[in-house]
């Protein structure tokens, strides 16, 4: 079989089903080149025929030898019976004739016993010979079956319905016509189950502590940004890795898509928004409305016809909004960008929070965002 394995290394893919096509169970996906194994099949077939001929010959020889041995036993038995009769008739003859009859009888008895022993010996020899040729015949038949099964498997069929995705070789190139098939890497294609799709994403090591199994995810497709699919985090890697073109370590996160969608295809790029926290009945304002001054957070709030610089007690935030625990109320209006006269505005502090340090009074380190025009935003409950 070692010679056969060496030949298998040269098997080439002759034909492939188009990648990305949906197939049914039993459809032909690929066909391998049979020529490297054809010569081995011919050799094994010839060896099997020889072994079968030797088995038949040994079977006939054994039958003939045992038949001859049984005939010898019957002949010896008849001879023994004749000598026995002669011995009985010699009882009334001269002593010499009587003695000769006794000797002939003993010889016939020994010949009869020897014929039976010889038959048993030939029977054992026949059994041993048949076992030998039978083992060789079965071994050759087994090798022939293996080759035939391998030859039959050169036509690769889909074991189940799915979409054809050809695997990549060690070089990163997908298998195609002319690719080599190797026994230690026999996979040619995979048939992913499109009813259960999964999205793989990578989270920066700074944010991975916020991710946990079971969190809800909104999955968007780059191919169709208008579509949103629901998903759930199923696993978070325990060990980080260095991805190409990235300086920081990232952790792999797997997200399962809740329902099948005809738009999804293996290999598509997705944008995944993972919900790390949900806070009901809280006030929030846009991030652009919050500025920092002396380590404290402020918003510019309209108070009638005036604008005041209102200190706030900030909470958690996302990419767009920040929770405000104290400082503003539902219905208050805040500016998205600081006004031009912000240095002269009245500062409203929250009792109990740290006041502005002396060095910070009279100055403003608010972060500004360039917008077409300053416009108020309404604080609203989340």
Secondary structure as the mmCIF struct_conf table of DSSP 4:
data_model
#
loop_
_struct_conf.conf_type_id
_struct_conf.id
_struct_conf.beg_label_comp_id
_struct_conf.beg_label_asym_id
_struct_conf.beg_label_seq_id
_struct_conf.end_label_comp_id
_struct_conf.end_label_asym_id
_struct_conf.end_label_seq_id
HELX_RH_AL_P HELX_RH_AL_P1 UNK A 2 UNK A 8
TURN_TY1_P TURN_TY1_P1 UNK A 9 UNK A 10
STRN STRN1 UNK A 12 UNK A 12
STRN STRN2 UNK A 13 UNK A 16
HELX_LH_PP_P HELX_LH_PP_P1 UNK A 17 UNK A 18
TURN_TY1_P TURN_TY1_P2 UNK A 19 UNK A 20
STRN STRN3 UNK A 22 UNK A 23
TURN_TY1_P TURN_TY1_P3 UNK A 25 UNK A 26
STRN STRN4 UNK A 28 UNK A 32
HELX_RH_AL_P HELX_RH_AL_P2 UNK A 35 UNK A 89
HELX_RH_3T_P HELX_RH_3T_P1 UNK A 90 UNK A 92
BEND BEND1 UNK A 93 UNK A 93
HELX_RH_AL_P HELX_RH_AL_P3 UNK A 95 UNK A 152
TURN_TY1_P TURN_TY1_P4 UNK A 153 UNK A 154
STRN STRN5 UNK A 155 UNK A 157
BEND BEND2 UNK A 159 UNK A 161
STRN STRN6 UNK A 162 UNK A 166
HELX_LH_PP_P HELX_LH_PP_P2 UNK A 167 UNK A 167
STRN STRN7 UNK A 168 UNK A 168
TURN_TY1_P TURN_TY1_P5 UNK A 170 UNK A 171
BEND BEND3 UNK A 172 UNK A 172
HELX_LH_PP_P HELX_LH_PP_P3 UNK A 173 UNK A 173
STRN STRN8 UNK A 174 UNK A 174
HELX_LH_PP_P HELX_LH_PP_P4 UNK A 175 UNK A 175
TURN_TY1_P TURN_TY1_P6 UNK A 177 UNK A 178
HELX_LH_PP_P HELX_LH_PP_P5 UNK A 179 UNK A 179
STRN STRN9 UNK A 180 UNK A 180
HELX_LH_PP_P HELX_LH_PP_P6 UNK A 181 UNK A 181
STRN STRN10 UNK A 182 UNK A 182
TURN_TY1_P TURN_TY1_P7 UNK A 183 UNK A 184
STRN STRN11 UNK A 185 UNK A 185
STRN STRN12 UNK A 189 UNK A 192
TURN_TY1_P TURN_TY1_P8 UNK A 194 UNK A 195
BEND BEND4 UNK A 196 UNK A 196
STRN STRN13 UNK A 198 UNK A 204
TURN_TY1_P TURN_TY1_P9 UNK A 205 UNK A 207
HELX_RH_3T_P HELX_RH_3T_P2 UNK A 208 UNK A 210
TURN_TY1_P TURN_TY1_P10 UNK A 213 UNK A 214
STRN STRN14 UNK A 216 UNK A 221
BEND BEND5 UNK A 222 UNK A 223
TURN_TY1_P TURN_TY1_P11 UNK A 225 UNK A 226
STRN STRN15 UNK A 228 UNK A 236
BEND BEND6 UNK A 238 UNK A 239
STRN STRN16 UNK A 241 UNK A 241
TURN_TY1_P TURN_TY1_P12 UNK A 244 UNK A 245
BEND BEND7 UNK A 247 UNK A 248
STRN STRN17 UNK A 250 UNK A 257
BEND BEND8 UNK A 258 UNK A 259
TURN_TY1_P TURN_TY1_P13 UNK A 262 UNK A 263
TURN_TY1_P TURN_TY1_P14 UNK A 266 UNK A 267
STRN STRN18 UNK A 270 UNK A 274
BEND BEND9 UNK A 281 UNK A 281
STRN STRN19 UNK A 283 UNK A 286
HELX_RH_3T_P HELX_RH_3T_P3 UNK A 287 UNK A 289
STRN STRN20 UNK A 290 UNK A 293
TURN_TY1_P TURN_TY1_P15 UNK A 294 UNK A 295
STRN STRN21 UNK A 296 UNK A 303
TURN_TY1_P TURN_TY1_P16 UNK A 304 UNK A 305
STRN STRN22 UNK A 306 UNK A 317
BEND BEND10 UNK A 319 UNK A 320
STRN STRN23 UNK A 321 UNK A 326
BEND BEND11 UNK A 327 UNK A 327
TURN_TY1_P TURN_TY1_P17 UNK A 330 UNK A 331
STRN STRN24 UNK A 333 UNK A 335
BEND BEND12 UNK A 336 UNK A 337
TURN_TY1_P TURN_TY1_P18 UNK A 340 UNK A 341
HELX_RH_3T_P HELX_RH_3T_P4 UNK A 342 UNK A 344
BEND BEND13 UNK A 345 UNK A 345
HELX_LH_PP_P HELX_LH_PP_P7 UNK A 346 UNK A 346
STRN STRN25 UNK A 347 UNK A 348
HELX_LH_PP_P HELX_LH_PP_P8 UNK A 349 UNK A 350
TURN_TY1_P TURN_TY1_P19 UNK A 351 UNK A 352
BEND BEND14 UNK A 353 UNK A 353
HELX_LH_PP_P HELX_LH_PP_P9 UNK A 354 UNK A 357
HELX_RH_3T_P HELX_RH_3T_P5 UNK A 358 UNK A 360
TURN_TY1_P TURN_TY1_P20 UNK A 361 UNK A 362
HELX_LH_PP_P HELX_LH_PP_P10 UNK A 366 UNK A 368
BEND BEND15 UNK A 372 UNK A 373
STRN STRN26 UNK A 376 UNK A 378
STRN STRN27 UNK A 380 UNK A 381
#
